[in-house]
Amino acid sequence: MEISRLPRVLLIFLTLFLIQEALINQIDFLVAGFSLYLAFFMAWVIQDQRDSAVTTGFIAGLILDLSPTLEAPFGLWTFVLASMSFLLASNVRAALDAQLTPLVMLSATVLASTFALTLFLLVGAILGQEVGSASYVIRSIFGNALWSVLLSPLYVPVAVRLHKATLTARQQ
């Protein structure tokens, strides 16, 4: 990632984190919560190159680790998002077609955010973090996936436009 792009990416993810913490977390969703930050991040990273994706994953994870409501070991989100961004940028992005259709973006975003939540819970449990009952965990992951699908027409186009806005003329 070019150094000139870094402040714009940082500003976008800090703003999105504040929206998530101040607004989205206050909404009582029907099935379970929704992480706009995580879904937006996955839609963003699918479009990135490998080196930029891992840097973005590190930055986004570090911001998520600063959440005052997080009761997990510091650095866990950084590890999960950096790992997911490498996986998505190197393996999944190569397997997808060159033109990412809305259905492909929807599917990849929902599957990636579901896998990231599962990885977060699994690694957190290994590190000694308390994890709820199996029914609570399944309901939370399913609820997040459901809301990611339903709200994807809102956040995926925004993620695509903001990603393109951060690119330099040479990168576009």
N, C-alpha and C positions, 0 to 999 in steps of 0.2 A: 504494500500500500504506500502510495506516495505521501510524503509528509504534509503536503498542502491539502490533502483530502481528510486528514485525521481530525482537525477541529470540527469540520462539518458533520462527520460521522458521530463524533463524540456528542455534539450538540443535539443531534437527532435522537440518539439513544437516551441521553439525559432527559430530554423533553418527554419522550415516550415513557420513561420510568416514572417521571412525576405524574403523568396522566394516569398511569396504571395505579400508582399508590394513592393518589388523591381522589380519583373518580371511579375507575373500574372496580377497585377492591371494595368500594362502598355499596356497589349494586348487589342485591341479593338475587343471584341467578337461580332459575328453577331447579335444575338438576344438581349442579355444582358450580364452582367458580370458573372464570375464564381469564386466561393470561394473554392479554393483547400483546404484551411485550414479547412473550415467547413466540407467538404466532407470527408477529411482525418480523422478528429476528429470523425465523426460518424462511419466510418469504424473501427476505433481503439476501440471506446467505446463498440461497439457491442460484441467485444471479451473479454471484461474485466469483472471481478467480481464486485459486487455492491460497496464495499468499495473503491476499486481502481478506479472504474469508476467515482465516485463522486469527488474524489481527483483530478483525471485527468481533469474532467470537470471544477473544480474550477481553476486549473492552466491554462488550455487552455483559459478559459473565461477572466481571469486576464490578460493574454498576449494580447488577442484581445482588451481589454479595453484600452491598451496602444497605440493603433494605432493613429498616428498623424492625420489621415484623418477622424476619427470617430467624428461625431457630435451628439452623444447620451449621455445620462447620464452615468457617470462612474459607473461601476458595473452591467450594464444591460446585457452585454454579459456574465459576470460571473454568473449572476442569470439564464440566459437562458441555458447556457451550463451545469451548475451544475444540473439544473432541467431535462434537456434532458438526461444527462448521468444517472441520477437516474431512470428515466422512461425507458430508453433503457435497462439498466442492470437488473432492477428488473422485469419488465413486458414483454418487447419484447424478451429479450434474453431467458427467461424461455419458451416462446411460440414457439421459433424457434427450429429446430432440432439440435441435438448435433453436427453434421458435417455441418458447414455453407457452402452451395454450392455457387458458384459464382452468380447465379441468386438470391438467397436469400440475399446475401451480397449487390448486386446491388440494389434490391428493398428496403431493409431496409435502406441503406445509403441514397438513393434519397428521400424516404419518410421522413426520420428523418431530413435531412437537409432542406427540404421544410417546414416541421412543425416548425423547429427551426427559420427559417427566418420569418415565419408568426407570431410566438410567439414574436420574437424580435420586429417586426413592431407593433403588437398589444399592447404590454406592453409599448413600446416607445411612442405610440400615447396616451396611458393613462397617461403617465408621462409628456406629453406636447411636445414631440419631433415632429417636422414637418415631415409629411409623404406626399409623392407626391400624384398625382391623382391615381384613382383606376386603370386606364389603365397602368400607369407606374409601379405600385406595382405588378399587375398581370404579366406584361411582364418581370419584374425583377425576380420574383419567378419562372415563367415558364422557363425563360432563364437559370437560375441557375440549375434547375432540368434537363433541356435538356443537358447542358454541363456536369453535374454530371453523367448522363447516358452514354454519348459518351466517356468521359474520364475515366470511371471506370476501364477499363482494365489496365490502367496505375497506378492509385493511390491505388486501393484496394490490389493488391499483395504486394505493398511496405508497406502499413499499416499493413498487416498481418505479414510480415517478421520482420518489426521493432518492432511490439508488442511482438512477440516471442523472439526477441533479448533482450528485456528489462526484461524479466522474469528470475527469478532465477531457479536453477535446481529443487528446491522443488516445485515451482509453475507450472513448465511444466509438 
